[in-house]
Amino acid sequence: MLIASAHAELIAVLTAVTDGAPRVMTVRSGEALPSGPFEVGHRSLQSGLREWIESETGHPVGYLEQLYTFADRDRSAKEEEGRTISISYLGLVREQAAPGAGRPGWHGWYEYFPWEDWRSGPPACLEVIVEALHLWVAQERSRKGHRQRRLDFSFGLNGMVWNEDLVLQRYELMYEAGLVQEAGATSGMGQPMFADHRRILATGIARLRAKIKYRPVVFELMPESFTLLQLQRTVEALAGLTLHKPNFRRLIDQQQLIEETGVMASETGGRPAKLFRYRHAVLEERALSGSKLPLARS
């Protein structure tokens, strides 16, 4: 079938962490990510996206970086009306009410990807997913062993370890195996989204999980002052893992990214804790000395 035309749209994975939960801004009651057409009158892609997000959701945008351009065929059931090329961006904000016209609202990452949250151990749904994927592997007729290797690598099986950065690979494997509603399943794991918006969300989660290990972007999600425990809980929420507390605090100390405010706050249990703030003298683009946040389970 010939594609009649093509048009470009801008789409945003707008992320916040609220009360220890990673969240994404959505429209259409959680079914889609904020998006809008790129117009010639826009000064730049970023300015066009900011304009669309603020008009559709009423939410201001701070940190923004280009994520990926999605231009595959069959991205939507309506592609016969013309191909849509989506230029996606990752935005980091602090959550606030979104009174826009597009029925905007915040939803948790793990509503869409429940198998990605390991903070309390392996998710209950993981066993069901892996069992279904093993059935899919058994159906392989050519390139014997290829599907099994992909399964092992993506889900940390048979001697491999779970890699929190492989969010997109896991979702795409499940899509290929027909385990998600976007691939035609009558029911599936996690809340579905319009067209390939869940794939775009997976790309944004993977990018952010990788980036917090070597860039101080996590501070874009923090309030002006915070405790070390709040900082750790935010990183854990994004990574979907529980971190080793002494290692985490040692690394933060070594990088000299934060400074005391001189104020104390009460944490859970009523014990006073020091409040810190991000040292703005540290350049945003400075790598964290080549080291990674310690994403080992405690």
Backbone hydrogen bonds, N-H to C=O, Kabsch-Sander energy under -0.5 kcal/mol:
donor,donor_aa,acceptor,acceptor_aa,energy
4,A,2,L,-0.6
7,H,83,R,-2.2
9,E,85,I,-2.6
10,L,36,G,-3.3
11,I,87,I,-2.0
12,A,34,P,-2.4
13,V,89,Y,-3.1
14,L,12,A,-0.8
15,T,13,V,-0.7
15,T,91,G,-3.2
16,A,23,R,-2.1
18,T,21,A,-2.5
21,A,18,T,-1.3
23,R,16,A,-3.5
24,V,107,H,-3.0
25,M,14,L,-2.4
26,T,105,G,-2.7
27,V,32,A,-2.6
28,R,102,G,-1.9
29,S,103,R,-1.3
31,E,27,V,-0.7
31,E,28,R,-1.0
32,A,27,V,-1.8
36,G,10,L,-1.9
38,F,8,A,-1.9
39,E,37,P,-0.5
42,H,39,E,-2.1
48,G,44,S,-2.2
49,L,45,L,-2.4
50,R,46,Q,-2.8
51,E,47,S,-2.1
52,W,48,G,-2.1
53,I,49,L,-3.0
54,E,50,R,-2.4
55,S,51,E,-1.8
56,E,52,W,-2.6
57,T,53,I,-3.0
58,G,53,I,-0.7
58,G,54,E,-0.8
59,H,53,I,-0.6
63,Y,92,L,-1.0
65,E,90,L,-2.1
67,L,88,S,-3.2
68,Y,88,S,-0.7
70,F,68,Y,-0.6
70,F,86,S,-3.1
71,A,69,T,-0.6
75,R,72,D,-0.6
79,E,76,S,-1.4
81,E,78,K,-2.1
82,G,79,E,-2.3
83,R,5,S,-3.1
85,I,7,H,-2.8
85,I,83,R,-0.5
86,S,70,F,-2.7
86,S,84,T,-0.6
87,I,9,E,-2.8
87,I,85,I,-0.6
88,S,68,Y,-3.0
88,S,86,S,-0.7
89,Y,11,I,-2.1
90,L,65,E,-3.0
91,G,13,V,-2.4
91,G,89,Y,-0.5
92,L,63,Y,-1.7
93,V,15,T,-2.7
95,E,93,V,-0.5
100,G,57,T,-1.8
101,A,55,S,-0.8
102,G,56,E,-2.1
105,G,26,T,-2.1
107,H,24,V,-2.2
109,W,22,P,-2.5
111,E,108,G,-1.5
112,Y,108,G,-0.7
112,Y,109,W,-1.4
113,F,109,W,-1.5
116,E,113,F,-2.0
117,D,114,P,-0.9
118,W,116,E,-0.9
118,W,240,G,-2.5
120,S,121,G,-0.6
121,G,118,W,-1.9
126,L,123,P,-1.4
127,E,124,A,-0.5
129,I,125,C,-2.0
130,V,126,L,-2.8
131,E,127,E,-2.2
132,A,128,V,-2.1
133,L,129,I,-2.4
134,H,130,V,-2.2
135,L,131,E,-1.5
136,W,132,A,-1.7
137,V,133,L,-2.5
138,A,134,H,-2.1
139,Q,135,L,-0.6
139,Q,136,W,-0.9
140,E,137,V,-1.8
146,H,143,R,-2.5
149,R,145,G,-2.2
150,R,146,H,-2.1
151,L,147,R,-2.5
152,D,148,Q,-2.8
153,F,149,R,-2.5
154,S,150,R,-2.6
155,F,151,L,-2.4
156,G,152,D,-1.0
157,L,152,D,-1.7
160,M,157,L,-1.6
164,E,162,W,-0.6
166,L,163,N,-1.8
167,V,165,D,-0.8
170,R,166,L,-2.1
171,Y,167,V,-2.1
172,E,168,L,-2.9
173,L,169,Q,-2.0
174,M,170,R,-2.1
175,Y,171,Y,-2.5
176,E,172,E,-2.6
177,A,173,L,-1.8
178,G,175,Y,-1.6
179,L,174,M,-2.9
183,A,180,V,-1.4
184,G,181,Q,-1.9
185,A,180,V,-1.6
189,M,179,L,-0.9
191,Q,111,E,-2.5
194,F,31,E,-3.5
197,H,194,F,-2.8
200,I,196,D,-1.9
201,L,197,H,-2.4
202,A,198,R,-2.4
203,T,199,R,-1.9
204,G,200,I,-2.0
205,I,201,L,-2.5
206,A,202,A,-2.4
207,R,203,T,-2.2
208,L,204,G,-2.4
209,R,205,I,-2.7
210,A,206,A,-2.0
211,K,207,R,-2.5
212,I,208,L,-2.2
213,K,210,A,-1.1
214,Y,211,K,-1.6
215,R,211,K,-2.0
217,V,215,R,-0.9
218,V,215,R,-0.5
219,F,216,P,-1.3
220,E,217,V,-2.1
221,L,218,V,-1.7
222,M,219,F,-0.6
226,F,276,F,-2.2
231,L,227,T,-2.0
232,Q,228,L,-2.6
233,R,229,L,-2.7
234,T,230,Q,-1.8
235,V,231,L,-2.1
236,E,232,Q,-2.7
237,A,233,R,-2.2
238,L,234,T,-2.0
239,A,235,V,-2.6
240,G,236,E,-2.2
241,L,236,E,-1.0
244,H,294,P,-0.7
245,K,243,L,-0.7
248,F,244,H,-2.6
249,R,245,K,-2.5
250,R,246,P,-2.1
251,L,247,N,-2.3
252,I,248,F,-2.3
253,D,249,R,-2.1
254,Q,250,R,-2.4
255,Q,251,L,-2.0
256,Q,252,I,-0.8
256,Q,253,D,-0.8
257,L,252,I,-0.9
259,E,277,R,-2.3
261,T,275,L,-2.6
262,G,275,L,-0.5
265,A,273,A,-3.0
267,E,265,A,-0.5
267,E,271,R,-2.2
270,G,267,E,-2.5
273,A,265,A,-3.6
275,L,263,V,-2.5
276,F,226,F,-3.5
277,R,259,E,-2.2
279,R,257,L,-3.2
280,H,278,Y,-1.1
282,V,279,R,-2.1
286,R,283,L,-1.7
288,L,214,Y,-1.2
289,S,287,A,-2.3
291,S,288,L,-2.4
295,L,293,L,-1.5
